[in-house]
Amino acid sequence: MYIGKREYQKENGYTFLTDLEGRVTNGCTWMCVHCNAHHNVEPGSGKLRGYCTRCDGFVCPGCADACVPLEQMLENLEAGMTLDQAMRYRPVVVPFTGVKLPKG
């Protein structure tokens, strides 16, 4: 699937849409690596999409502000955050090496 000027990505899904008059339209979809929502591929539409280098995948405009994968967002919601807060919060994890912790 062609996205952007030079980037290729494998399709993540396929849609069949039927309107009220019975006309069927179909096409490929791509999946946001943060919220796992599927979006229709519309080459040449001019819609802006982001790319997360940490997750190595395309993101929708709603998820482009911060790198918060779906599992982390669900944990944030379970902790009592609002949806807007949950979509933007990712805890900082700092690895410690060579530190001896006291037993106890």
C-alpha positions as CSV (number, residue, x, y, z in Angstrom):
1,M,0.0,0.0,0.0
2,Y,1.3,3.4,-0.9
3,I,1.3,6.0,1.9
4,G,3.0,9.3,1.4
5,K,5.6,10.0,-1.2
6,R,8.0,7.0,-0.8
7,E,6.7,4.9,2.1
8,Y,5.1,1.5,1.6
9,Q,3.2,-0.4,4.2
10,K,1.4,-3.7,4.2
11,E,-2.4,-3.4,4.4
12,N,-3.8,-4.2,7.9
13,G,-7.4,-4.9,6.8
14,Y,-10.0,-4.6,4.1
15,T,-13.4,-3.0,4.2
16,F,-16.7,-3.5,2.5
17,L,-19.1,-0.6,3.0
18,T,-22.7,-0.7,1.8
19,D,-24.8,2.5,1.6
20,L,-28.5,2.8,1.9
21,E,-29.0,2.4,-1.9
22,G,-27.1,-0.9,-1.9
23,R,-23.9,0.4,-3.5
24,V,-20.8,-1.4,-2.2
25,T,-17.5,0.3,-1.9
26,N,-14.4,-1.5,-0.7
27,G,-10.8,-0.8,0.0
28,C,-7.7,-1.3,2.1
29,T,-7.2,-0.1,5.7
30,W,-4.2,0.7,7.8
31,M,-4.0,0.4,11.6
32,C,-2.8,3.1,14.0
33,V,0.0,1.5,16.2
34,H,-1.2,3.5,19.2
35,C,-5.0,3.1,19.4
36,N,-5.3,0.1,17.0
37,A,-8.1,1.9,15.1
38,H,-8.4,1.1,11.3
39,H,-8.5,3.9,8.8
40,N,-9.3,3.8,5.1
41,V,-6.4,4.3,2.7
42,E,-7.0,7.3,0.5
43,P,-4.0,7.9,-1.7
44,G,-3.7,11.6,-2.7
45,S,-6.3,12.7,-0.1
46,G,-3.8,15.2,1.5
47,K,-4.7,13.9,5.0
48,L,-1.8,14.2,7.4
49,R,-0.7,11.1,9.2
50,G,2.1,10.6,11.7
51,Y,4.8,8.0,12.0
52,C,6.1,6.9,15.4
53,T,9.7,5.9,15.3
54,R,9.5,4.3,18.8
55,C,6.7,1.9,17.7
56,D,7.8,1.8,14.1
57,G,4.4,2.4,12.5
58,F,1.9,4.9,11.3
59,V,-0.3,6.8,13.7
60,C,-3.6,8.6,13.2
61,P,-3.8,12.4,13.9
62,G,-5.4,11.9,17.3
63,C,-2.5,9.8,18.5
64,A,0.3,11.8,16.9
65,D,1.0,14.0,20.0
66,A,2.4,11.4,22.3
67,C,3.6,7.8,22.1
68,V,1.2,5.9,24.3
69,P,0.5,2.3,23.1
70,L,-3.0,0.9,23.6
71,E,-2.0,-1.3,26.5
72,Q,-0.6,1.7,28.4
73,M,-3.7,3.8,27.6
74,L,-5.9,1.0,29.0
75,E,-3.9,0.9,32.2
76,N,-4.2,4.7,32.5
77,L,-8.0,4.4,32.1
78,E,-8.1,1.7,34.8
79,A,-6.1,4.0,37.1
80,G,-8.9,6.6,36.9
81,M,-7.6,9.0,34.3
82,T,-9.9,10.7,31.8
83,L,-9.6,9.6,28.2
84,D,-7.7,12.7,27.2
85,Q,-5.3,12.2,30.1
86,A,-4.9,8.5,29.3
87,M,-4.0,9.2,25.7
88,R,-1.2,11.5,26.7
89,Y,0.5,9.9,29.8
90,R,3.3,7.4,29.5
91,P,5.4,6.8,32.6
92,V,9.2,7.3,32.3
93,V,11.1,4.1,32.9
94,V,14.7,4.5,33.9
95,P,16.8,1.3,34.0
96,F,19.3,1.0,36.9
97,T,22.3,-1.2,36.4
98,G,25.0,-2.0,38.8
99,V,23.0,-0.8,41.9
100,K,22.8,-3.2,44.8
101,L,19.6,-3.0,46.7
102,P,19.5,-3.9,50.4
103,K,17.7,-7.1,51.2
104,G,14.7,-6.8,53.4
